Amino acid sequence: MPRALAGVFVAVLILGVDAYARQQGPATTVAARPISPDVISGVWDYNDQLSLDAATGRPERAPRSATQRTLGAAGTSSTTREGTSVASPPRPPGSSDPGTGDRPGRDNFDDARRAMAAVIAAERRTYVRDLLEVPELLKIKASTAEVVIGDDLGRERTYTTDGRLQKYQLSAARYEARGSWTDTYFRKDIQGANNFKMSETYFVSEDGRRLFVIIRIGDPKKPETLAGVNRVYDRIGSF
């Protein structure tokens, strides 16, 4: 399968053909097999070459450039899937913000606002870091009522398929999620603190040999703001 096909099913499944075409050019679809517990159950091996960053179309685990590695080592910048941010030195308590002039009366408000923004940003980084960690293997055992997803580290999480929200924790990320079946895919909708939203959509190629996991972070009602990855797994075993 050409690399470009690894994420194109998102054209119909996640964004809609029109929105996808505006972002990526003409849309092509991957034929999906009707989903069922037997179809999705199995042991799946992560495909490095076909798993792509949805925004750039580049391999999800592409190595960083020498410049990025140098900056990261020096502690002057940090890079995530959502872009690069440059750290600013903290202001001493009670000092004025040079960007707003000498207005001490605003200091408490500005400091509180910055502190809250920092907390939200740190929480979001935790979600992105832990929930987008790449499992080298997916071990899926599915039934009509639930889907059990394990990984190569021996961690398992069970998602019921009746649409009820349940609580989970993965590393430091605490979140709620609901699962559901459609005719062609299994979907997990995830939500966390401060309106964090993420979805994972699982479907299988027509020949049953390849699993696609489409991950999107952001509000699904605003597809132009979504970020994420399009992962591909190859079947290496069955239960």
C-alpha positions, 0 to 999 in steps of 0.5 A: 500500500502506498504511504499516502493511503495510510491516513486517507480514510480520515477523509470520510471517517473523521473530517469529511471529504471537503475538509480533508481535501482542503488540508491534504489535496484530493481525497482517496479512501481505504476500503474498510472491512465490516467491523466485528469482534472477530475482525479487530481481535488479534495481535497487531505490530506497529508499522513505523513507515506507514504511521504518519503525523496527520498535520505534516504527512511525515512519519510519526516517529521521525527523528528530530533535527540536530538543531532541535536536539541541541535546543532540547539539550540546552533547555531553551526550547521544547518540541511536541507534536503540536509545535515548538515553544520557547521558555521565558524566564519567570518574573519575580513576584510583584514585578511589573510585566515589561510587555504591559508597562509599569502597572503594579495594580495588574500584577496579581491578576496577570500572575494568576492568569499566567499561573492558570495558563501554565497549569492548563498547558502542563496538563495538556502536555501530560495528556498528549505525552501519555495518551499518544505514547506509541504502543509497539504492539496492540493486543485486542480482545473484543466482544459485542459488549466490550473491547480490551486493549493491551500493549507490549508493556502488559497494560490492559484497559477495558472499554464497554461499547454501550456509550457509557463514560468510564474513568481510566488512568494511563501513566499520569493521565487521568481521563474518561472515555466511552466506546462504541461500534459502528458498521465499519469501526470501533471508536473511543471518545476521550475527555479530560480536564479543561475541556481536553478532547481526543478520539481514537477510531479503529478499523481494519483493511478489507483483507484483514491484515492491517489495522488503522488507528486514527487519533485526533486531539481537539473538538470534533465540531471544529475539524480545522483545529484537529491535530493527531496521528494516523497509525498503522498496525500489521496483524501478526497473531490471533486469539 
